């Protein structure tokens, strides 16, 4: 079995892998696997240059595979891949670029074991290049590259595009088996404590569990002509109701294992670097990785899903779980809506004040795409009183071009049931961009009032346009 390791972002050498590669080779026989340390490729890529993008790294990965593990005909040999942090999105970008849903069965990648992957970004990416470059847990003093930092920012368009593509995958049928193993412990020795994200609940200190999870939901809500009157603060306002367009979409279920006592980095709790010996029997991630690599069939894969669900349950027992909501606000012309407020509604009367106290943890607006905003919520608190809707107040609300206030009311459990523990939920809200009739009007050329003012509509020939050096193409109004 050929195993390729792909590290996280801005790592400068392969020591970040710790002794994990050796541990896998040493313990493989216990799982009826043949892994020779000579057949383990430790990937290293450039990610701290501002011009390098995730797609650039994915293309370079394709070239490296052809150079290192191709057969005599130039075809990439079948391999399994273990990634850490940003390495997960890199390999997913590569897979989508060169194979995608349509050619997934032709891909040489058999197993993809992602350790603490930032599949839906990381909250730390928003704090800026210089500050994030100081974090020991992620960058070891290397200032990160801007293009990859933009990919990793919560709610980025690149994450959304990749998530949409993944909806069409049928992994097990294509003999492709992806997994996510992540932690939610904090190794306080690793951090500089420059902000609360370093010790955020439901996170491994860098990546939230919902950011890592390859299970997520997507829905599109569109504005209708149905109008209701609702209470907004002390006022009564009219809102146009939103309706689900199509169905709520989900990718095929993927295994998620939340590993006990695992953090993002570090030799004490780091999900990779804390494996300090090839024997390392006290690190459950080693055995879980080997079990993932042992999967050969769709039934094996289904069994792994259940096993890792149980591990996650045990790890999170008596602990709160969290969810992430990504809102994308657009108009019916496909243009982003930049100026808006979103209110989460709870209770039977769909009131912002009816949600349980303490449900809200964090909110981030994507810098590159301000119409994308991300809410991080305590799942176990918000489910005490159901989230029953959303209200969007976009601006301007009057003038030549404007928007209506819109609101969505959950019918039964359709939305609430899709907000799941440890998952991300993408909600695209489409508003109607309203244009006042006064933006464009016609006047009657026979109107005597217009003639009194000396205004007529005059037609010009092509020759007269040339003579007048005019840029008009059909008709124009002129004053006599």
C-alpha positions in Angstrom: 0.0 0.0 0.0 1.4 3.4 -1.0 0.6 6.2 1.5 1.0 9.8 0.7 1.1 12.4 3.5 0.1 16.0 2.9 0.7 18.5 5.7 -1.0 21.7 6.6 -0.4 25.2 5.6 3.0 27.0 5.9 4.8 24.0 7.3 8.5 24.2 6.2 9.6 20.6 6.8 8.2 17.2 7.3 8.8 17.0 11.1 5.2 18.1 11.5 4.2 14.5 10.9 5.9 13.3 14.1 6.4 9.6 14.3 3.0 8.9 12.8 4.3 7.5 9.5 6.6 5.1 11.3 3.8 4.1 13.7 1.5 3.2 10.8 4.2 1.1 9.2 5.0 -0.7 12.5 1.4 -1.5 13.4 0.0 -2.2 10.0 0.4 -6.0 10.3 -2.1 -6.0 13.2 -4.7 -4.9 10.7 -3.7 -7.2 7.9 -2.1 -4.3 6.0 1.2 -4.2 4.2 2.7 -0.8 4.7 6.4 -0.4 4.1 8.0 2.8 5.4 9.8 3.1 2.0 6.4 3.4 0.4 5.3 6.3 2.5 5.7 9.7 0.7 6.0 12.7 2.9 4.6 15.7 1.0 6.0 19.2 1.3 4.6 22.2 -0.5 5.0 25.9 -0.6 2.1 27.8 0.9 3.5 30.9 2.5 3.9 32.9 -0.8 1.1 35.5 -1.3 0.6 34.5 -5.0 0.2 30.7 -4.3 -3.4 29.5 -4.3 -5.0 26.3 -3.2 -5.6 25.4 -6.8 -1.9 26.0 -7.6 -0.9 23.6 -4.8 -3.5 21.1 -6.2 -1.9 21.3 -9.7 1.6 20.9 -8.2 0.3 17.8 -6.3 -0.8 16.3 -9.6 2.7 16.8 -11.0 4.4 15.4 -7.9 2.3 12.3 -8.0 3.3 11.7 -11.7 6.9 12.2 -10.7 6.9 9.9 -7.6 4.3 7.1 -7.9 3.6 6.7 -11.6 3.9 3.4 -13.4 5.9 2.8 -16.6 3.0 4.1 -18.7 2.9 7.4 -16.7 -0.3 6.5 -14.9 -0.5 7.3 -11.2 -0.5 4.2 -9.1 -3.3 3.5 -6.6 -2.5 5.2 -3.3 -4.0 6.3 0.0 -3.6 9.7 1.5 -3.3 11.1 5.0 -3.7 14.8 5.4 -3.5 17.4 8.2 -5.3 20.7 8.4 -5.1 22.6 5.0 -3.8 19.4 3.4 -7.4 18.1 3.4 -8.8 20.9 1.2 -5.7 20.7 -1.0 -6.3 17.0 -1.9 -10.1 17.6 -2.3 -9.3 20.4 -4.7 -7.0 18.1 -6.6 -9.6 15.3 -6.7 -12.3 17.7 -7.9 -10.1 19.4 -10.5 -8.8 16.2 -12.2 -11.6 13.8 -11.6 -14.7 15.3 -10.0 -18.0 13.5 -9.6 -18.1 12.3 -13.2 -14.7 10.5 -13.2 -14.4 9.7 -9.5 -14.2 5.9 -10.2 -11.1 6.6 -12.4 -9.2 8.4 -9.6 -6.2 6.5 -8.2 -7.0 7.8 -4.7 -8.5 5.0 -2.6 -8.5 6.2 1.0 -8.4 9.9 2.1 -8.0 10.2 5.9 -8.2 13.8 6.8 -6.8 14.8 10.2 -8.3 18.1 11.5 -9.1 19.3 8.0 -10.3 22.9 7.5 -12.9 21.8 4.9 -15.1 24.7 5.8 -12.3 27.1 6.9 -11.0 28.2 10.2 -12.0 31.3 12.3 -8.3 32.1 12.8 -7.9 33.0 9.1 -9.8 36.3 9.7 -7.4 37.8 12.2 -4.8 38.9 9.6 -1.5 37.6 8.1 0.9 39.0 10.7 -1.1 38.0 13.7 -2.0 34.5 12.5 1.6 34.0 11.5 2.6 34.2 15.1 0.5 31.3 16.2 2.6 28.3 17.3 -0.2 25.9 16.7 -0.5 26.5 13.0 2.4 28.4 11.5 5.4 28.1 13.7 6.5 31.6 13.0 6.0 31.5 9.2 3.8 34.3 7.9 1.0 32.7 5.9 0.3 33.4 2.2 -2.6 35.6 1.4 -4.3 33.5 -1.4 -4.6 30.4 0.8 -5.6 32.5 3.8 -8.5 33.8 1.7 -9.6 30.2 0.9 -9.5 29.3 4.6 -11.5 32.4 5.7 -14.9 31.3 7.0 -17.6 31.4 4.3 -15.2 31.8 1.4 -16.6 31.3 -2.1 -13.9 28.6 -2.8 -15.2 26.5 0.1 -18.8 26.9 -1.1 -17.9 25.9 -4.7 -16.0 22.8 -3.5 -18.9 21.9 -1.2 -21.4 22.2 -4.1 -19.3 20.0 -6.3 -19.0 17.4 -3.5 -22.8 17.0 -3.3 -22.7 15.0 -6.5 -20.0 12.6 -5.4 -20.9 8.9 -4.8 -17.7 7.9 -3.0 -18.2 4.3 -1.9 -19.7 3.3 -5.3 -16.5 4.7 -6.9 -14.2 2.8 -4.5 -13.2 6.1 -2.8 -13.4 6.2 1.0 -13.0 9.7 2.6 -12.8 10.1 6.4 -12.5 13.0 8.9 -10.7 12.4 12.3 -10.4 15.5 14.4 -10.2 16.6 18.1 -11.8 19.2 20.3 -9.2 19.5 23.0 -7.0 22.6 23.6 -3.3 22.3 24.3 -2.8 25.6 26.1 1.0 25.3 25.9 0.8 25.9 22.1 -0.8 29.3 22.1 -0.1 33.0 22.4 -3.6 33.8 23.6 -4.1 36.7 21.1 -7.8 36.1 20.9 -10.6 33.7 22.1 -10.5 31.6 18.9 -7.4 29.8 20.3 -9.4 28.3 23.1 -12.8 28.2 21.4 -15.3 25.5 22.6 -16.0 22.8 20.0 -12.6 23.4 18.4 -9.1 21.8 18.5 -7.6 25.3 18.9 -7.5 25.9 15.1 -10.4 24.1 13.4 -13.9 23.7 14.7 -15.5 20.3 14.5 -18.2 21.6 12.1 -15.4 23.1 9.9 -13.7 19.7 9.6 -16.8 17.6 9.1 -17.5 16.4 5.5 -21.2 16.1 6.3 -23.2 19.3 5.8 -26.5 20.6 4.4 -27.4 23.2 1.7 -30.6 25.0 1.0 -31.8 27.9 -1.2 -34.6 30.2 0.0 -36.3 32.5 -2.5 -38.6 35.5 -1.9 -42.3 35.0 -2.7 -45.2 37.4 -3.1 -46.7 36.2 0.2 -46.7 39.0 2.8 -47.1 38.9 6.5 -47.0 41.5 9.3 -44.5 40.7 12.1 -43.2 42.4 15.2 -39.7 43.9 14.9 -38.7 45.4 18.2 -41.5 47.9 19.1 -42.6 48.1 15.4 -44.9 46.2 13.1 -43.3 45.6 9.7 -44.3 43.8 6.5 -42.2 41.0 5.4 -42.2 39.0 2.2 -42.0 35.3 3.0 -39.2 33.0 1.8 -39.8 29.5 0.5 -37.4 26.6 -0.1 -36.3 26.3 -3.7 -36.0 22.7 -4.6 -34.8 20.4 -1.8 -32.4 20.5 1.1 -29.2 18.9 -0.3 -26.7 16.8 1.5 -23.7 14.8 0.3 -23.4 11.0 1.0 -22.7 10.3 4.6 -19.0 10.4 5.5 -17.3 9.0 8.6 -16.5 11.6 11.3 -14.5 10.6 14.4 -13.9 13.1 17.2 -10.8 11.8 18.9 -10.4 12.2 22.7 -7.6 14.4 24.0 -6.6 15.5 20.5 -5.7 19.1 19.6 -4.6 20.5 16.3 -0.8 20.6 16.9 1.9 20.0 19.4 3.8 17.1 20.8 1.5 16.8 23.8 -1.9 16.5 22.3 -1.4 17.2 18.6 -3.4 14.7 16.4 -0.2 14.0 14.4 2.8 15.4 16.2 2.0 13.8 19.6 2.7 10.3 18.1 6.2 10.1 19.5 7.0 6.4 19.0 6.3 3.8 16.4 4.7 1.7 19.1 2.4 4.6 20.3 -0.4 2.3 21.5 -1.8 5.1 23.7 -2.8 7.2 20.7 -6.2 6.1 19.4 -5.7 8.0 16.1 -3.1 5.5 15.0 -5.5 2.5 15.2 -8.4 4.5 13.8 -6.3 5.5 10.8 -5.3 1.9 10.2 -8.9 0.8 10.4 -9.9 3.4 7.8 -7.1 2.2 5.5 -8.4 -1.4 5.9 -11.8 -0.6 4.3 -12.3 -2.3 0.9 -16.0 -2.4 0.3 -19.1 -0.2 0.7 -20.3 -2.4 3.6 -16.9 -1.9 5.3 -17.3 1.8 4.9 -20.8 1.8 6.4 -19.4 -0.1 9.4 -16.7 2.5 9.8 -19.3 5.3 9.8 -21.1 3.7 12.8 -17.8 2.9 14.6 -16.6 6.5 14.4 -20.0 7.8 15.3 -19.7 5.9 18.6 -16.2 7.2 19.2 -17.5 10.8 18.7 -20.4 10.1 21.0 -18.0 8.9 23.8 -15.6 11.8 23.3 -18.4 14.4 23.4 -20.4 12.8 26.2 -21.4 15.4 28.8 -19.9 18.1 26.5 -21.7 20.7 24.3 -21.7 20.2 20.6 -21.7 23.1 18.1 -23.0 23.9 14.6 -22.1 26.5 12.0 -24.6 28.4 9.8 -23.2 30.0 6.6 -25.6 32.6 5.1 -25.2 33.8 1.5 -27.3 36.8 0.6 -27.9 37.5 -3.1 -30.6 39.1 -5.3 -32.6 37.6 -8.1 -30.1 39.0 -10.6 -27.3 36.9 -9.0 -25.6 40.0 -7.5 -24.4 40.0 -3.9 -26.4 42.0 -1.3 -23.9 43.8 0.8 -25.9 45.8 3.4 -28.1 43.7 5.5 -29.0 42.3 9.0 -29.9 38.7 9.8 -32.0 37.7 12.8 -32.4 34.1 13.9 -36.0 33.4 15.0 -37.3 31.0 17.6 -40.5 29.7 19.1 -44.0 29.3 17.6 -44.3 33.1 17.0 -40.9 33.3 15.2 -39.4 35.8 17.6 -35.7 36.7 17.9 -36.1 36.8 21.7 -37.4 33.3 22.0 -34.2 31.4 21.4 -32.5 30.0 24.5 -29.9 32.2 26.1 -26.3 31.3 25.4 -26.9 29.7 22.0 -24.8 32.3 20.2 -21.0 31.9 20.2 -19.5 33.8 17.3 -20.3 35.7 14.0 -17.9 36.4 11.2 -18.4 38.2 7.9 -16.2 37.0 5.0 -13.9 39.9 4.0 -13.7 39.0 0.3 -17.4 38.2 0.1 -19.3 40.5 2.5 -22.6 38.9 1.5 -21.4 35.7 3.2 -21.8 35.7 7.0 -21.1 32.8 9.4 -22.8 32.1 12.7 -21.4 29.7 15.2 -24.0 28.4 17.6 -24.2 26.0 20.5 -26.3 23.1 19.1 -27.3 21.7 22.5 -28.6 25.1 23.7 -30.3 26.2 20.5 -32.2 22.9 20.3 -33.9 23.6 23.7 -36.1 26.1 21.9 -36.2 25.3 18.2 -34.7 27.7 15.6 -37.9 28.3 13.6 -36.8 30.9 11.0 -34.6 33.7 9.7 -35.4 37.4 9.0 -33.3 39.5 6.6 -33.6 43.3 6.5 -31.6 44.5 3.5 -30.8 48.1 2.6 -31.9 50.3 1.0 -35.6 49.7 1.8 -36.9 52.5 -0.5 -35.7 54.6 -3.4 -35.1 53.9 -7.0 -33.7 50.4 -6.3 -34.5 48.7 -3.0 -35.3 45.4 -1.2 -38.2 44.1 0.8 -37.7 42.7 4.3 -37.9 38.9 4.0 -38.6 36.1 6.5 -38.5 32.3 6.5 -40.7 30.2 8.8 -39.8 26.6 9.3 -42.6 24.3 8.4 -42.5 21.5 10.9 -38.9 20.3 11.2 -37.6 20.9 7.7 -34.9 23.5 8.6 -34.5 22.7 12.2 -33.8 19.0 11.5 -31.0 20.0 9.1 -29.1 22.0 11.7 -27.1 19.1 13.1 -24.5 18.8 15.8 -20.9 19.1 14.5 -22.1 20.2 11.0 -22.1 23.2 8.7 -25.4 24.4 7.2 -25.2 26.6 4.0 -28.3 28.9 3.6 -28.5 30.9 0.3 -31.2 33.6 0.5 -32.3 35.2 -2.7 -34.0 38.6 -2.5 -35.9 40.4 -5.3 -34.2 43.6 -6.3 -37.0 46.0 -6.8 -36.7 48.9 -9.3 -39.0 52.0 -9.0 -41.1 52.8 -12.1 -39.6 56.2 -12.2 -36.1 54.9 -13.1 -37.2 54.8 -16.8 -40.3 56.5 -18.3 -41.6 57.5 -21.8 -43.1 60.8 -22.8 -45.6 61.3 -25.6 -44.1 63.2 -28.5 -47.5 64.7 -29.4 -48.0 66.1 -25.9 -48.5 69.9 -26.5 -46.8 70.6 -23.1 -43.6 69.0 -24.4 -43.8 71.1 -27.7 -44.2 74.2 -25.6 -41.0 73.4 -23.9 -39.4 72.8 -27.3 -38.7 69.1 -26.8 -39.2 66.6 -29.6 -37.9 63.1 -30.4 -35.8 63.3 -33.5 -34.5 60.4 -35.6 -31.0 60.4 -37.1 -29.6 58.6 -40.1 -26.3 56.8 -40.0 -24.8 59.6 -42.1 -26.0 62.3 -39.7 -24.5 60.4 -36.7 -21.1 60.4 -38.5 -21.3 64.1 -39.3 -22.2 65.0 -35.7 -19.6 62.5 -34.4 -22.4 61.1 -32.2 -22.2 57.9 -30.2 -26.0 57.4 -30.2 -27.2 54.4 -32.1 -31.0 54.8 -32.6 -32.9 57.9 -31.3 -32.2 60.9 -29.1 -33.9 63.8 -27.6 -32.7 67.3 -28.3 -33.8 70.8 -27.5 -34.7 73.1 -30.4 
